[in-house]
């Protein structure tokens, strides 16, 4: 009862601005979802879905979207007005279930073809998003690019000039429309925290958060060495720059790359990850909804023993 009351009290303030420190504390345990990114998930989505995620214990939905669909080797533009309606529907459902929403742009066209034209398209898309959601509760935040990488990480762009140019311009554009919305953005090379110091962030803005990843595609043999190393590096960067951080994705198993870790190894990895992040008070989102939840049957049907450990470990 007290837990439910606390959640209600927190979200009663969501119409008022939240500083980055307040928002970081509110994020709790999150999950990446593809409800409006993949056609099969969008087709089977109903208002029941976020309710199920809230009931099992999640605090935050990292809602991945893109105004482009990649089909074979072509980029197909979505109908923006229709797509905005879909985004609003899902966000409203999440808010009705007291879930934070981190609206995260896959930005696939820009990552594969980083140039002034695709940058401007991405800037225009964020202008549109900012206008559409200006009056939404502040529990909705913006994550500018999911895992900057691909051609953005090529040697000729190693100084991050085009990525940082986008961040500067996107930040300026959004702030003209919405001065207190939380904005997140990530370092290059797949959100690698070691690149935080090469990433542009504004000074003296208490409504920004640095988002970074580690083991977003699952564990590797070096994780007991690298998880503490990366977490400590991100934490020290955060303290020096007065910018809270958030781990936007890690995956309990290498589900997309052979799925070679058994459930006990996944649980061991997850416990180690969560213990380390909790030591530094850094919240996180796991990757991703379809690895645990059958959106067609509306049930958590996959790896439930692993998921239950993750959720229990966060709260206890």
MOCORQUI-V944357 format. One line per field, one symbol per residue. psi: psi as a letter, one per 40 degrees, with the letter a starting at -180 (. if undefined). Layout:
# MOCORQUI-V944357
psi = ???
This chain:
# MOCORQUI-V944357
psi = ddddddddddeeeeeiihiddddddddbhiihifdedhdddddehieddddddddeeidhhghhiheihhhbfihhhihdddddddddddddddddefhihhhhhdfdddddghidddddddddddddddddedeiieehihhdhhghbbeeeidefdeedddddddddddddddddheehhhiiiiifffhdeedeehhiiifhefiihhiihfeeiiideddddddddddddddddddefhiihhehihdigdefdfehidddddddddddddddddefhiihihideedhhddefihehfddddddddddde.
